[in-house]
Amino acid sequence: MLSEKGKYASATQNRRFVWSEIVWPLILEINDVSFTLKQFQEKRDKICEENNLSINVPSRGLASLIQKGILLKEGNLYSIHYRLIPYMRVKTTCDYATVIHEVRQK
């Protein structure tokens, strides 16, 4: 029997999933540093349907990415942290470990 993850491990897993499966692919698709809530929801719905997931996981993950400062929210617009823009410009993969490293640098 698998034991349930703790609160923090679960939050990290949600953030990792939302970043790698929804947010970063969306950023690369639209080739912009920001996206709307509607664009996120459309991508989320598609990914959840493909992976047979509840939309609750990505919703918590999005809020957690904002809380960590990886995404900035202004109204219905979400933007990636400015230190991640070079990764978008060269259209490279930007895994969660890289994201955390870049955002935490001062």
Contacts in CASP RR format, 6 or more apart in sequence:
PFRMAT RR
TARGET T0000
AUTHOR 0000-0000-0000
METHOD contacts of the structure
MODEL  1
MLSEKGKYASATQNRRFVWSEIVWPLILEINDVSFTLKQFQEKRDKICEE
NNLSINVPSRGLASLIQKGILLKEGNLYSIHYRLIPYMRVKTTCDYATVI
HEVRQK
5 13 0 8 1.000
11 60 0 8 1.000
11 61 0 8 1.000
11 64 0 8 1.000
14 57 0 8 1.000
14 58 0 8 1.000
14 60 0 8 1.000
14 61 0 8 1.000
14 64 0 8 1.000
15 61 0 8 1.000
15 64 0 8 1.000
15 65 0 8 1.000
15 68 0 8 1.000
15 70 0 8 1.000
15 96 0 8 1.000
16 96 0 8 1.000
17 57 0 8 1.000
17 58 0 8 1.000
17 61 0 8 1.000
18 57 0 8 1.000
18 58 0 8 1.000
18 61 0 8 1.000
18 62 0 8 1.000
18 64 0 8 1.000
18 65 0 8 1.000
19 65 0 8 1.000
19 70 0 8 1.000
19 96 0 8 1.000
19 99 0 8 1.000
20 95 0 8 1.000
20 96 0 8 1.000
21 47 0 8 1.000
21 51 0 8 1.000
22 40 0 8 1.000
22 43 0 8 1.000
22 44 0 8 1.000
22 47 0 8 1.000
22 58 0 8 1.000
22 62 0 8 1.000
23 35 0 8 1.000
23 40 0 8 1.000
23 62 0 8 1.000
23 65 0 8 1.000
23 71 0 8 1.000
23 80 0 8 1.000
24 93 0 8 1.000
24 94 0 8 1.000
25 43 0 8 1.000
26 35 0 8 1.000
26 39 0 8 1.000
26 40 0 8 1.000
26 43 0 8 1.000
27 33 0 8 1.000
27 35 0 8 1.000
27 80 0 8 1.000
27 88 0 8 1.000
28 88 0 8 1.000
28 91 0 8 1.000
29 43 0 8 1.000
30 39 0 8 1.000
31 88 0 8 1.000
31 91 0 8 1.000
33 79 0 8 1.000
33 80 0 8 1.000
33 85 0 8 1.000
33 88 0 8 1.000
34 77 0 8 1.000
34 78 0 8 1.000
34 79 0 8 1.000
34 80 0 8 1.000
35 77 0 8 1.000
35 78 0 8 1.000
36 76 0 8 1.000
36 77 0 8 1.000
36 78 0 8 1.000
37 76 0 8 1.000
37 77 0 8 1.000
37 78 0 8 1.000
38 76 0 8 1.000
40 62 0 8 1.000
40 78 0 8 1.000
44 55 0 8 1.000
44 58 0 8 1.000
44 59 0 8 1.000
45 55 0 8 1.000
47 53 0 8 1.000
47 58 0 8 1.000
48 54 0 8 1.000
48 55 0 8 1.000
48 57 0 8 1.000
48 58 0 8 1.000
62 71 0 8 1.000
62 78 0 8 1.000
65 71 0 8 1.000
66 72 0 8 1.000
66 73 0 8 1.000
66 78 0 8 1.000
68 100 0 8 1.000
68 103 0 8 1.000
69 81 0 8 1.000
69 103 0 8 1.000
70 80 0 8 1.000
70 81 0 8 1.000
70 84 0 8 1.000
70 99 0 8 1.000
70 100 0 8 1.000
70 103 0 8 1.000
71 78 0 8 1.000
71 79 0 8 1.000
71 80 0 8 1.000
71 81 0 8 1.000
72 78 0 8 1.000
72 79 0 8 1.000
72 80 0 8 1.000
72 81 0 8 1.000
80 88 0 8 1.000
81 99 0 8 1.000
81 102 0 8 1.000
81 103 0 8 1.000
83 102 0 8 1.000
83 103 0 8 1.000
83 105 0 8 1.000
84 94 0 8 1.000
84 99 0 8 1.000
84 102 0 8 1.000
84 103 0 8 1.000
87 94 0 8 1.000
87 98 0 8 1.000
88 94 0 8 1.000
END
